[in-house]
C-alpha cells in the first residue's frame, strides 16, 4: 500500500468522523432542548466524566487517555455551546494557570470571562453574570489557597467539579539573571519556586501580584523585572523565557474548583467527593474527634481537613473537610445529619466527581 492509498483511507475516515460528530451534536442539541423545557442544568459534571471514562475504555492504545479526554472535551464543549451558551468566569487575565485549567475542563467553544481576583469570580457567578467560575483551591507544594476557602464560606455557591493540573513554572524576563531586580508572581507561585529563587536570585525582591499572567505583563513593561508564569503566558505577551521548570518539586499539581449554584447527581462511573465546613461546640479535649466520629464509624474516608479562623470570636475556627462520597449516599447523608446535630454550624459546600484528570 503506497502513500496515496493511505492518505485516501485517512480522507475517508475524516469524512466519516465529521458525519458522526454532526449526528452526535444533533442528538446533544435535542437533549439540550428537553433540559431547557424542564429547567435541568445543561452542564452535568458526573455525566461528562462518565463519557470520558467510557470512551477511554474503547481506546486501543494508539492514543493516550489524556489525548482522548482532550479531544472529547472539545466535542462536549461544542455540543454544550449549541445547547445553551455558557459563560465561565476565571481568575485572569488570559494565560493564567486558572485559564488553562478552565480551557481543559470546558473546552474552547464556551465564552470566557477573565477577572482580576478570586473574590470577583465568586461575586460574578453569584450575581448570575457567569454560569460557572473556576478558581484554584490548593497546590501540592504550597498548600491551600486561603481566599478560595474564605469565599466558599462567605457565599452560597457550591462546588460542582474539580480539575487537577500539573504546573510547570518558567522565569520570564527581558533580562538575564544578573540584571533582574524584582520577581513578580502570585504568592502561591512564588512559594512553589522558593528554593530555586534563593539559589539563583538571592536578595532579589519577590513581589506578590494578582496573577501569574499579570506578572508577565509587568515584566513586559519593565525590562529589569521578571515573572514566574507558564510558557504559554510568555508566548502570549511576547516576553522571553529565561529558564523553564523552576518549580522546586517536579510533581507540582494544583487543584482547581468549578463553582456554581448547584451540585449534580451522584456519579455512575467514578467515586464522588463531598466538601463540608463546620464549627465545634467548644474547645474541650476531643471535640474534633467527636465531630468526625459519625464519619469514621461508617467507614467514610476523610481526604483533607483544614481549619481557618472564623473571625467571630477569639480562637474559634471553621473546619473544612473533604470526604469520600456524595451527599445523596445513604451512609454519608446519615453522617452529615449527625454532624449537623452536634455542631453549632455545619454547611455542605458541594458533592462532585472525584476526578484526577
JODABEL-V417145 format. One record per residue. N is the residue number from 1. RES is the residue in one small letter. OMEGA is omega in radians with two decimals (NA if undefined). NEAR is the number of other C-alpha atoms within 10 Angstrom. Layout:
# JODABEL-V417145
[[N	RES	OMEGA	NEAR] [N	RES	OMEGA	NEAR]]
This chain:
# JODABEL-V417145
[[1	x	-3.08	5] [2	x	-3.06	6] [3	x	-3.11	7] [4	x	3.08	9] [5	x	3.12	10] [6	x	-3.14	10] [7	x	3.10	11] [8	x	3.09	11] [9	x	3.11	10] [10	x	3.12	12] [11	x	3.11	12] [12	x	3.13	10] [13	x	3.12	12] [14	x	3.12	12] [15	x	3.13	11] [16	x	-3.14	12] [17	x	-3.11	12] [18	x	3.12	11] [19	x	-3.14	11] [20	x	3.09	12] [21	x	3.11	14] [22	x	3.12	13] [23	x	3.12	12] [24	x	-3.13	14] [25	x	3.10	18] [26	x	3.13	15] [27	x	3.11	13] [28	x	3.11	18] [29	x	3.09	18] [30	x	3.08	13] [31	x	3.12	13] [32	x	3.11	22] [33	x	3.11	16] [34	x	3.13	14] [35	x	-3.13	15] [36	x	3.13	14] [37	x	-3.10	8] [38	x	-3.11	9] [39	x	3.14	9] [40	x	3.14	11] [41	x	3.11	13] [42	x	-3.11	18] [43	x	3.14	20] [44	x	-3.05	16] [45	x	-3.11	21] [46	x	3.10	25] [47	x	3.12	17] [48	x	3.14	16] [49	x	3.10	20] [50	x	3.11	16] [51	x	-3.13	17] [52	x	-3.07	21] [53	x	-3.14	16] [54	x	-3.11	11] [55	x	3.07	13] [56	x	3.11	19] [57	x	3.09	11] [58	x	-3.06	9] [59	x	3.14	12] [60	x	3.03	8] [61	x	3.12	9] [62	x	3.04	7] [63	x	3.03	10] [64	x	3.09	12] [65	x	3.09	17] [66	x	3.12	12] [67	x	3.08	12] [68	x	-3.14	16] [69	x	-3.13	20] [70	x	3.13	16] [71	x	-3.09	15] [72	x	3.02	18] [73	x	3.14	22] [74	x	3.09	19] [75	x	3.14	18] [76	x	3.11	21] [77	x	3.13	22] [78	x	3.13	19] [79	x	3.13	23] [80	x	-3.12	22] [81	x	3.08	19] [82	x	3.14	19] [83	x	3.14	22] [84	x	3.10	17] [85	x	3.12	15] [86	x	3.06	20] [87	x	-3.09	18] [88	x	3.05	25] [89	x	3.14	30] [90	x	3.10	33] [91	x	-3.06	29] [92	x	0.14	24] [93	x	3.13	21] [94	x	3.08	22] [95	x	2.93	25] [96	x	3.07	23] [97	x	3.10	29] [98	x	3.07	27] [99	x	3.12	23] [100	x	3.11	16] [101	x	3.12	26] [102	x	3.14	24] [103	x	3.14	19] [104	x	-3.09	18] [105	x	-3.03	23] [106	x	-3.10	21] [107	x	-2.99	22] [108	x	-3.08	16] [109	x	3.09	19] [110	x	-3.13	19] [111	x	-3.12	15] [112	x	-3.11	21] [113	x	3.12	18] [114	x	-3.13	19] [115	x	-2.95	18] [116	x	-3.06	14] [117	x	3.06	17] [118	x	3.12	23] [119	x	3.13	16] [120	x	3.12	16] [121	x	3.13	26] [122	x	-3.09	28] [123	x	-3.12	18] [124	x	3.10	20] [125	x	-3.13	22] [126	x	-3.13	19] [127	x	-3.13	9] [128	x	3.12	12] [129	x	2.99	14] [130	x	-3.12	21] [131	x	-3.13	19] [132	x	3.06	26] [133	x	3.09	29] [134	x	-3.10	27] [135	x	3.04	29] [136	x	3.13	25] [137	x	3.09	17] [138	x	3.10	20] [139	x	-3.06	21] [140	x	3.13	15] [141	x	-2.95	19] [142	x	3.10	18] [143	x	-2.94	13] [144	x	2.97	17] [145	x	-2.98	19] [146	x	-3.10	12] [147	x	-3.14	15] [148	x	3.09	19] [149	x	-3.13	19] [150	x	-3.13	15] [151	x	3.04	16] [152	x	-3.14	20] [153	x	-3.00	19] [154	x	3.13	10] [155	x	3.12	12] [156	x	3.11	15] [157	x	-3.12	22] [158	x	3.05	21] [159	x	-3.12	24] [160	x	3.13	26] [161	x	3.04	26] [162	x	3.11	24] [163	x	3.05	22] [164	x	3.12	18] [165	x	3.05	18] [166	x	-3.09	15] [167	x	3.05	21] [168	x	-3.06	22] [169	x	3.03	24] [170	x	2.93	24] [171	x	-2.98	26] [172	x	-3.10	30] [173	x	3.02	28] [174	x	-3.05	20] [175	x	3.00	19] [176	x	-3.05	15] [177	x	-3.03	15] [178	x	3.12	9] [179	x	-3.08	13] [180	x	-3.10	18] [181	x	-3.13	16] [182	x	3.09	17] [183	x	-3.12	25] [184	x	2.99	29] [185	x	3.00	25] [186	x	-3.06	19] [187	x	-3.13	17] [188	x	3.12	19] [189	x	3.07	23] [190	x	3.13	24] [191	x	-3.14	17] [192	x	-3.12	24] [193	x	-3.00	21] [194	x	-3.09	16] [195	x	3.12	16] [196	x	3.14	15] [197	x	3.13	20] [198	x	-3.14	11] [199	x	-2.97	9] [200	x	-3.08	12] [201	x	-3.12	17] [202	x	3.10	10] [203	x	3.11	11] [204	x	-3.13	13] [205	x	3.06	13] [206	x	-2.96	19] [207	x	3.10	14] [208	x	3.03	16] [209	x	-2.96	14] [210	x	-3.07	18] [211	x	3.10	27] [212	x	-3.14	30] [213	x	3.07	30] [214	x	3.09	24] [215	x	3.12	26] [216	x	3.07	33] [217	x	3.12	20] [218	x	3.12	19] [219	x	3.09	27] [220	x	-3.11	21] [221	x	-3.09	12] [222	x	-3.06	14] [223	x	-3.11	16] [224	x	3.09	19] [225	x	3.01	22] [226	x	3.09	33] [227	x	2.95	33] [228	x	-3.07	32] [229	x	-3.12	30] [230	x	3.06	25] [231	x	3.11	20] [232	x	3.11	16] [233	x	3.10	26] [234	x	-3.14	24] [235	x	-3.11	14] [236	x	-3.07	14] [237	x	3.05	16] [238	x	3.05	15] [239	x	-3.05	22] [240	x	3.00	20] [241	x	3.13	22] [242	x	3.08	15] [243	x	3.10	15] [244	x	3.05	15] [245	x	-3.07	16] [246	x	3.11	19] [247	x	-3.04	24] [248	x	3.14	17] [249	x	-3.10	15] [250	x	3.04	13] [251	x	-3.05	12] [252	x	-3.03	17] [253	x	3.05	17] [254	x	3.08	23] [255	x	3.12	20] [256	x	3.09	23] [257	x	2.93	23] [258	x	-3.10	23] [259	x	3.13	27] [260	x	-3.07	23] [261	x	-3.11	15] [262	x	2.98	16] [263	x	-3.10	22] [264	x	3.13	19] [265	x	3.10	18] [266	x	3.13	21] [267	x	3.08	22] [268	x	-2.96	12] [269	x	3.13	15] [270	x	3.11	14] [271	x	3.06	15] [272	x	3.06	22] [273	x	3.09	24] [274	x	3.10	23] [275	x	3.11	24] [276	x	3.03	20] [277	x	-3.14	20] [278	x	3.00	22] [279	x	-3.14	21] [280	x	-3.13	20] [281	x	3.13	14] [282	x	3.14	12] [283	x	-3.11	11] [284	x	3.13	8] [285	x	3.09	8] [286	x	-3.10	10] [287	x	-3.14	14] [288	x	3.11	16] [289	x	3.11	10] [290	x	-3.13	15] [291	x	-3.08	22] [292	x	-3.07	18] [293	x	3.11	15] [294	x	3.10	20] [295	x	-3.06	22] [296	x	-3.10	14] [297	x	3.12	9] [298	x	3.12	12] [299	x	3.13	12] [300	x	-3.07	17] [301	x	3.03	13] [302	x	-3.08	17] [303	x	-3.14	12] [304	x	3.00	10] [305	x	-3.08	13] [306	x	3.11	13] [307	x	3.08	15] [308	x	3.07	14] [309	x	-3.10	13] [310	x	-3.11	15] [311	x	3.07	10] [312	x	3.08	8] [313	x	-3.05	8] [314	x	3.07	8] [315	x	3.04	10] [316	x	-2.98	17] [317	x	2.86	18] [318	x	3.06	20] [319	x	3.09	18] [320	x	-3.05	22] [321	x	2.99	19] [322	x	3.13	19] [323	x	3.08	20] [324	x	3.09	20] [325	x	3.13	25] [326	x	-3.12	25] [327	x	-3.12	25] [328	x	3.05	12] [329	x	-3.06	11] [330	x	-3.09	10] [331	x	-3.12	16] [332	x	3.11	21] [333	x	3.09	15] [334	x	-3.13	16] [335	x	3.14	20] [336	x	3.10	20] [337	x	3.09	12] [338	x	3.13	16] [339	x	3.13	22] [340	x	3.13	17] [341	x	-3.09	11] [342	x	-3.01	18] [343	x	3.07	17] [344	x	-3.14	12] [345	x	3.04	14] [346	x	3.13	20] [347	x	3.05	16] [348	x	-3.10	18] [349	x	3.08	23] [350	x	2.99	24] [351	x	-2.95	28] [352	x	-3.14	28] [353	x	-3.14	29] [354	x	-3.07	20] [355	x	3.10	15] [356	x	-3.08	9] [357	x	NA	14]]
